């Protein structure tokens, strides 16, 4: 409604708000009942739905009949670009995916979800941002806590270690960037226990920030224990 006048729009409800899943549940309740009547195994959140059948042929048949049901009976449009037939472990659902072991199928985090959290961490540890380390650690903790809490049902122990290793390297890079001057770098390296000749050598290095952040000298000084003391709340710690 615009200026007390009802106007037709082709755009749906904006995603991310509370109204989107509510309206989806109302509109798609009839679809749920239809799937139950057909004895299909399915999982739906808002308008995101996966239906599980035994073969590709059956999947193609179900997809065709349900598309007709949704568009003709419910008068809704199916997004064909996002709808497809595929193996569960090759599809993404609410950020999750599946993988097969010898005896069972288990839940994992989809690679795109890993890519997304890394993009967020990269933003929070961007060396171009004028943020204090205290603020960065605060935002990192909030982000990591929320992300791990959501994906905790997935098997991701090794992923947590990889993300921690990568994030710690990003943090070391931030500190190195803050120590802009040679004298500052020398003084801080000495303070962290590096002997004078080595501290002076590294303080004068011309290596780029990202490369120096993975150096042995920073790994020895900015240990996992020290980073935790400084304020880093790890993925592994939250996942445990």
Protein Blocks (a to p, Z undefined) as FASTA:
>chain_A
ZZhiacddfbdcdehiaklmmmmmmmmmmmmmmmmmnopacddehjbccdddfbfklmmm
mmmmmmmmmmmmnopacdfklgccddfklpceehiacdddfkbccddddfklmmmmmmmm
mmmmcckbccdfklmmmmmmmmmmmmmmmmmmpccklmmmmmmmmmmmmmmmmmmmmmmp
fklmmmmmmmnopafklmmmmmmpcbdfklmmmpmklmmmmgfklmmmnopacfklmmZZ
